[in-house]
Amino acid sequence: MAALRILFGVLTLGARAFSANIAPLKAEDVALDLEPQITGGFQLSLVKDDERIVYGHIGRTLVSTYTAVNVEGGMEIYIGEVNLTINTLYDEASDARGIKIKWNSLTPMRLEDCFDFGTNHWYGGPMQVEQVYPIEKAKQVYSPYYSKESDNGAIVERYWLNSKGEYIYVHPQVPLFVDYNNISPNHICFGAQISDPYSAKRNHTELSYDLWLLPNVKEAHKHAVANYLGKPSGVPDYRMVQHPIWSTWAQYSRDVDREKVLEFAQQIREFGFSDSQLEIDDLWETCYGTLEVDEKKFPNFTSLIQVVKAMGFRVTIWVHPFINNNCEPLYTEALNNGYLVLDETGKPATSWWNNNGSVPGFVDFTNPAAAKWWHDRVRNLLDTYDIDSVKFDAGESSFTPQIAVQSGDIDMQPHHIVQQYARTAASFGDMVEVRAGFRTQDLPIFVRMVDRDSIWGLNNGLSTLITTTLQMNLNGYTLVLPDMIGGNGYNLDHEQADIPTKELFIRWVQANTFLPAMQYSYVPWNFDNETIAICKKYTDLHAEYAEQIYEAMRASVAEGRPVTAPLWWLDPEDEDALIIWNEYLLGEDILVAPVIEQGATTRDIYLPTGEWWEEGDSERVHMGPTWIKDYPAPLDVLPYFVRAKENVPDIAVAPCVASLLVVLGVTANFIFGL
């Protein structure tokens, strides 16, 4: 085969050479080998100190001869009608190096690159029903990667990070498909193809991403936040952090009415619990989408709100982006004015969980006129009844007609509507909550975790309260609103089931105590006096630490830190900390190790580097890193530890530099100096 060479100061092709506008070589080298494969594409290997740290098979679907030419800072390879561009990347601010890989085809086809998870641990990726952490053992069949209801995929950022300090960010315009451990075991595969939900009106197929190398996982994540993910622009309402939200949903479901709301409010007061607000959830409308109160269920709604507010509550209400087609004349008005999302045949029909025999439409938030019309109607509802704020539900791209026609750049669809819905919701202020997002990490509002089932375990049960919170934080969504304590009363089939058991409910309260906010719907007095006392204890403890939670949020705004951090945040070289999934940090100084296993009254606890005080008691000291085996945790005990700040160690960070060499001959070699 023909011959290529790229050097991080000089690029040569045959006898020709020129200076590339990239950083010079430094002492420590990393080699990236690119070797053509008979089966198609190229084997990509990144090797440091004779150890392979990144391995992939790129262009797997392409079987053809190739030619190559040099370009400034990289090279281009042509395989039939497809071209591959590889460029070196350098970030002077962090002295970080990387490569940009871009496949482009002007004809419809499937492009596919796969990377070996190796022995590293991986983080990021989508929100899932079975939220394992780290994610290298997760499974996902090759499927379109966009915000969707199925598999809890409300948050699907295109960011994957590993324990060695490497990360991949796939560009937002890519018609992305993703596969874990299916096409190839122990691999993650990125595909690009023009098929549902991506429009055939796109004029090319592109698979492009940036691969960065930094000294460790913490530095890599900080780099991703600074360059791709972003950070929140402000903090949510403080009272929502300090005191619990009380929602009617799980406790009363759609049977909620005036009497039940009053009963709910009175019981919260009688049992002496604090509150941030009382949320009236589904079903209060005359018809889904009208934003008109059902006077049969809620006679004199104005007086109800006044009574509840007189008891000291703020009141919020559940709102969604749909209009069912039996909600006339509103539906026809919206359709005729172009306020509903249409598919490419001009039809608005879609589906959601409250179809009720109708055919709903999804308000087109990519149309500024439609977004304003909807916004003004919600504002009128709030102003008419003196309602304080809104719980905004749904919003995932999968709820639009497939394939949806949206305003704006076609290469940014179908994600654009998720962004615009979330941004429209955020305009209502710091008390709102949303559940879907795409590149909306900057919004200063809570992002609610998708509904949990009332079960134990990692299949959308209690354990995922921790793993999903970590996943959201590592995707840049640090202002996490955990789902309702005890879950939604769903079973494994996502059907309404019995309320959670006493044990599950109490352990859920404890696991939630140091998360950014608490949210009740099922109530402690569904059980017994012991449950009430334990729940009151940990609700009050959460309030006591509200300022520390808010401080962690402010640090996230300032620096992009996780509010709820994995243990490796304190020591990114700690092999034990890299895999701990059942503990979490509040900021950098409080470690929480809740019991999340049914029937357990003890648990093993890992403490990373530092001096740790049990429950903040300076007389009960543990020096990390260490394991505490069989820590006693009967039903009323939540194990947590506070780090002594005066003994916080400095973690050394190695410098990182990179450069690149590509050799055209039998193989192509990229050399990086790290």
N, C-alpha and C positions, 0 to 999 in steps of 0.2 A: 504493500500500500504506500501511498505518497507520504511525504515527510513534513512535519510541523514543529515549530518550537516557539513558546512564549516564555519570556522571562520578566520578572516584576520590574525591571527597569528597561529591558530591551526585548523587543519581539522580533523573531526572525522567521522567514519562510524561505527555505532554500538558501540562496546566497543573499537575499535582500534583508535588510534590518532597519529599524527606526526606533527612536526613543518613545516609550509609552508614558503617558501622563499619570503615573502611579508611583507609589512609595518605593524606596529602594529596598533591596534585600537586607535582612538583619540576620543575626547569628543563628538562631534556632530555626530549623527548616521543617516544613511539612510538605510532603509530596502528594500531588493529586494526579493519578494515572487515569487516562481515558483510552480504553482499548476497544476497537471495533469488534463486534460479535457476529458470528456466522448466522445466528438466529435473528439478528436485527438489533440496531442501536449500538450502544456503547456500554461497556462496563466502566463504572466510575469508582475509583478508590482514593480515599484520602488517608495518607499514612504519616504518622509522626513517631519518630524514634523507633522505627521498625514495627510500630503497632498500627493496625488499620483502625481509624477512628470513625470514618464514614465510608459506607460502601453502597453503591446503587447500580441499577441497570436502567439507563435513560434511553428514550426512544425505542422502547421495547417493540412497538408495532411497526417499525420501519425497517424493511429489508431491501437494501439497494446499495449500489456503490455510492461513494461520496467524494466531494472535492472540498478544499478548504482555502480560505483567503485570510490574510491578516487585516485587522482593524485596530484602531487605536485602543489600547488597553485590553485587547482580547483577540477573538477570532470568530469567523463565521464558517460553518460547515453546511454544505448543500447536499441533501439526500432527495433526489427526485424533485418534486415540487415543494418540499419542506426545507426550511432553513433553520439552523440552530445557531444562536449567537451566545457566546460565553464572554463575559466581561469581568474584569477584576473590580472589586469594590474596596474603597478605603474611607473610613470615617476618622478624620483628624481629631475630632473632639474626644473620642475614646480610644484612638489608636487601634481601631478594630479593622479586620480584613475579612473579605468574603468574595463570593462570586455571584454573578447574576446569570441565570440560565433562562433562555427564551427560545421556545419552539414556535414557529409560525407557519401555518399552511393556508393558502388561499382557496383550497378545495376542502369540502367536508371530510373529515376523517377523525379517527380516535388517536390522540397522542397520549403517551403513558410513560411516566417515570416512577420507578420503585426504589425505595431506600430500605436497607437492612436496619432493623432496630438494634442489632448487635447485642452487646451485653450492657449497653447503656440503659438508663431509665428515661422515659419520655413523658412529657406533660403537655397540656394545652389541648387543642382540638375541640371537638363538639361537646355540647351538653348531651348526655344520653340517659336512657332509662337505667341501664346497668352501668353506673358511673364508677368504673374501676380507676384506681390511682396507685402508682403511675399507670400510663395507658398502654404500655407495650404488650400487655396480655389482652387488651380489648379486642373485640371482633366487630367488624362492620363490612357487610357485603358491598361490593362496588355499587355506588349509588350517587345521585346528584347531591352536591354539598351546598345546601342553602337552608335558610331558616324555615323549619317545618314542624308541624304538630307531631308527626310520628317520631317515635324514639326520643321524645322530649327535646327535639332539636331547635329550641327557640333561640339559642345562642350558638352560632357556628362560625367562629372567627378562624381565619386561615393561617394559623400560627401553631407551630410545633417546636418544642424546646427539649433538649436532652441534658443529661446530668454532666456531660463533659463540657458544656458551654457552647454547643452548636445549636443554631436554630434555623428553621425554614419559615419564610413568610411567602405565601402564594399571593400573587397580585389580584386585586379585587375584580378586574375585568375578565379573568379566566372563567370559562364555562366549566366549572370544576366538578369532578367526581372523585370520591375518595374510597379507599379500601384498606382495611386493617386485617392482616392475618388470614386472607382469603385467597386472593390471586397467588400470593406467595407467603408461606408461613414466616413469621417473625419479620415481616416487611410492612411498610406503609406505602401505598401506591397512590399517586396523583394522576388523574386522567383529565383530559379536556376533549369534549365532543359537543357537537350541536345537536342536542335532543332535549326533550322535556326535562326541565322547565325553561331551557334556553332557546331563544327564538332563532329560527332558520334565516331570519333577516340579517343576522350578523354576517359581515362580509369576510370573515376569516376565523380560523380556529387557532387559539393561542394557549400555550401552556408556559407560564413564566413564573419564576420565583427567585427570591434572594436567599442564599445560604451564607450565614455569618458564623465566624469562629471567634470566641472570646475565652478568657481564662477559666471561667467556671459558670455554672448555671445561673447564679445570682447576677453576675455581670452581664451575661447574655440577656437575661430578662430585662434588666434595667436599660440595656441598649434597645431592645425591642419596644419597650414603652416609649423611649425618647424618639424613636424613628418611625414606628408603625402604629402601635396600639393607642398611644395617647393616654391622658390621665383626666380624671374628672375636673371640671371647671369650678366646682363648688361643692358644698355639702348639703345633705337633705335637712329637713326640719328636725330640730333638736329633740322636741317632745316625742317624735316617732322613734328616735334612738333610745330615749330614756325609759319610756313606758310602752306597754304592749298595745298593739292594734287588736281590736275585738271585731271579728267578722261574723256575719250571720250564716255564712255559706255551709260549712260542715255541720254545724249544730242544727240548722233548720232547713237547709237545702232550698228548693224553690217554693217551699210552703211558707216562706217568710211573709208576715203581714204586720199590720200595726200593733196588734196585741203581742206578738212575739218579739218585736223590736223593743217594746216597753218592758216586757218581762226580762229580756236580755240585759237591758240597761239597769233595771232595778236589782237584778241578782248580782251584777258586777259590783254595784255599790254596797249591797247588803253583806257580801263576803269580803269587802275591804280591799279589793284589788285596784291598782292604779290603771290609768289608760292614757293613750295618746289620742285615740279616736275610736268611734264606733262606725263600722262600715256596713252599709246595707247592700248586700250582694244580690245576685240573681234570685228571684224574678220580681221586679217592681214595675216593669213597663207594661203598658197596655198591649204592646206588640213589639217584638224585638227590633229595635232601631228607631222607634218613634221618639224616644226620650220623653215620653209622656207618662206620668204616674198613673197606675191603675187605681182608680178611686174606690173600686170594690174591695180591694185588699188593704188600701191605705186611705180610708176616708179622712178628709181634712189633713192632708200631708203636712201642710204648713204648721199646724198646731203640734203634730208629732215631733217635727224637728225642733220646735220651740221647747217642748217638754224635755226632750233628751238633752238639749243644750243647757237648759236650766239645771240639769243634774250634773253639769260640769263637763260633758262630753263635747268634743268636736265631732262632726258628722261627715262621712264621706260616702260615696255611692259608686256602684259598679257600672262601668260603661265599656262597650265593645265597638268595633268598627263596621258592623254588619247592618243591613236593612233587609228583613225578610220580605218576600214579594207579596205577602198578604197584608202588609202594612200600608194600605192605601189611604189617601192619595200620595203619601210621602214617597213610596217606592217609585211611582211613575214620575214624580217631580225630579227625583234624583237621576233616574235613567235618562229622561228627556234633556236634562241640563248637562249631561256628560259627567256626572259626579260619581259614577260607579265604574269599577275596573271591568274592562271587556276583554274577551279572548280575541284571537286573531281572526275569528269569523264574525266578530261584532256582538257576541253574546255575553251577558253578565253573569250567567248562572255559575254558582259555586256551592260550597257546602261548609257547614260548621256544626258544632255539637248541639245547637238549638234550632235546627231546621224546622222541627215540628210540622213536617209535611209540606213545608213551603220551599221555595227556591230562593235563597238569599243572594244579595249582592254585597260587595266589599267596597266601601268608600275609597275613591282613588286619591290618596294623599299625595301622589306625585303631581296631581293637578292643583295648582295653588287656589283656584276658585272653589274646588270641591273641599279642600282642606279648610278654607276659611268658612265655608257654609257649615261644615260639620262643627268646627271650633265654635262658631257663634251660637249654634244650637245648644251645645254643651254648656257654654257660658250662660246662656239664658236659663237653662235648667238650674244651675248653681245659684244664680242671682235671684230667681223667682222664689226658691225655697230656703235661701240662706244656707246652702250646703257648702262645706268648707273646701272639699277637694274630691279627687276621683281616683278610683282603682281602675286603670286602663288594662283590659284583658286582651288576649289573643294578639294578632298583628303579624303572625308569621307569613312568609311569602306563600306557603302552601295553601293558605286559605283563599288566595285569589284564583280566578279562573286560570286554567292551564291551556295554552301558553298565554300569559297576561300581556296586554299592551299597556305600557306605562310611559309617562312623559320622561324626557331626559335621554341620556346616552344609553343606547340599546345594549352596550357592553356591560352596563352596570345593572341590568335587570336579570333576575327578578328581585334583587336586594333593595333597590331604591325605595320601594314602598315601605319596607320595614324601617328604614332610616327616617322617612318622612312622617310615618305614624308616630314613632318614638319622639321625634322632635316637636311635632304638634302637641303631643301629650305633655312634654316638658314645659311648654309655654304656659301651662296652668300653675306653675310654681313648685316650691320645694316639698309639698306634701303628697305629690302624686307618686304612683308606682306604675311601672310597665313590666312586661315579662319577655318581650322579644327585642332583639337589637342586632344591628350589623354596623360595625364601625361607629358606634354611638357611645363609646366609653367616656366621652367628654361630658356627657349630660350630668348635671348635679342632682340626680334623683335616684331613688331606689329602683333596682331591677329585681323583680320578684322571681324566686325559684319556681319552676313549673311544679304543678301539683304532685305531692308525694302520696304514695299509698300508705294505708295504716297497717304496715307490716314491718318486721325486722329485716335486716340484710341489705345487700347491695343492689337488689332488683327493684329500685325505686322506693326502698324502705328507709328506715331510720339511718342506716349507715351512710346513705347517699346525702344526708344532710351535711356531712363533713366533706365528702369527696366532691360533691357538686359545688359547694362553696369555694373549695380550693380551685376547682376547674374554672369557675367564673372569675376569681381573682387573677389567676394566671393568664386569662384572656383580656385582662384590663378592666373587667367589670367588678370593681372593688366595693361598690356600695350595694351589697347584697341584702335583699329582704328574704329571709328564710320562709319557706312555706309554713302553713299552719301547724302548730304544735299538735302532734298525734296524727298528722296526715289528714286526708280528706274523707276517710271512711271507705276508700276504695280497696278492693282486694286485688289479687294478681290479674284478674280479667278486667280490671278497671271498672268494675260494676260497684254500685253502692252496697256496702256490707255493714257489719256491725261496727260500733264505735271501737276505738283502740282499747286494749286492755289497760288496767291500772298501771302495770309495770311498764308497758311501752310508753304510756303517756308521761309518766314521771321521768323516765330516762330521756325522753324527747325534750322535755323542759330543761333538763340539766345540760344536754348537748347544745341547746340553743342559748344558754345563759350568757356566754361571752361572744356570741355572734352579734352583728350590728343592730339587729332589732328582734323583738319578739312579737309573735302574732298568734293569738288564741282564736279558736272558734268552738271546738269541743271545749267544755269548761271543766275545771277541777271538781266542781260539785256534782258532776255526773257520777262520781266515784264515792269517796268517803272523806272523813275528816282528816285522815293522815295525808291523803292526796292534796287536799286543800292547803294544809300546813306546809307541805314540801314545796308545792308550786308557789305559794306566797313567799317562802324563803328565797327561792331562786329568782323570782320576779323582782323582789326587792334587791337581791344581790346584783342583778343586771343593772338596776337603776343606780346603785352605788358606784358602778364602774362606767356609767354613761359618759363621764368626762374623758376617761381613758379611751373609750370607743371613738368619741368625737375627735380626740387628739390623733388617733390613728387615721381617721378620715381626713383630717387636715393635712397630715403627712402625705397621704395619697394624693391630695390636690397639689401639694407643693412639689413632691418628688416622684409620684407615681408608684409608691410602695403599695403592696397588698395591705388591706385592712385586716383580712384573715389570711395569715401566711402559713406556708408549709414549714416544717421544722428546719429544712435545709437553708432557709433564709438566714439563720444565725451562723451556719457553718456549711457552705456549699461543697466542702470536701468530705463531709461526714457521711460515710457509706450507709450507716443506719438511718440517719435523718433523711436521706434521699428516698427512702421507701416507706416511711411512716405515713399511713393513710387514716388512722383512727385517732389522731391527735391534731391539734392546730394551735397556732399562735394568734393572740390578739395583739396586733402591732408587733413589737419586738421584745416585750417584757412579760407577757402573761401566757403561760402554756396550759392548755386545757386537754384533759385526757378522760372524756366521759365514758361511762359503761354503755356499750351499744350492742351487747350480746345478751340474748334472752336468758334469764335465769342466773346470770353471773353476779357475784358479789365481791369479786376481786378482779384485778386486771394487771398485766405487766405495763409499765410506763417507761418510756425512753425520755431522758432529759439530755438535750444537747449541751454544748459548751456553756459554762457559766456557773454562777452560784444561784441556786434556786431555793426559795422559801415556800414550804407547804402552806397553802392558803394565805400567803403573805406574812406568815409568822416567822420572824427572824430567829426564833429559837429552834425551829425545825428546818435544818439546812441540808441540802444535797448539792454536791459538786458534780457538775457534768463535764464531759459526757459520761453517762452511766445509765444502767437499767435498774429499775426497781421492780422486783418480781413479786407478784401476788399482793399488790397494794390493796388494802381492804377498802371496799366501796359498797357497803350495804345500800339498800334502796334510797336512803335519804342523803347519800354522800356523792358529791361531784368532785373528783380529784382535779385540783388545779394548783399551779405554782407561779410565784412571782419572782422575776429575776432581780437580783440585787444589782442596781445600776453601777455602783462604785466598783464592781468586780467584772464588768463587761469586758471581755478580751477583744483585742484587735485581731481580725482575721487577715493574714497576709494574702495579697493578691499578686500573682505573677504578671509581668508585663506581657502584652500580646502584640505581635506584629505579624505581617503576612506578605508573601510574595508568590509569584506564579511562574511556572515553566511548562510549556506545551511542546512536545517533540513530535514532529511528523515523520513517521517511518512505520515501523511495525506497531508502535504504540504512541500515544500522545501523553506527555508527562507535564503536569502542573506542579510547580514547587512553591510551597508556602513557607515562609519563615515566621514562626509564632514566638 
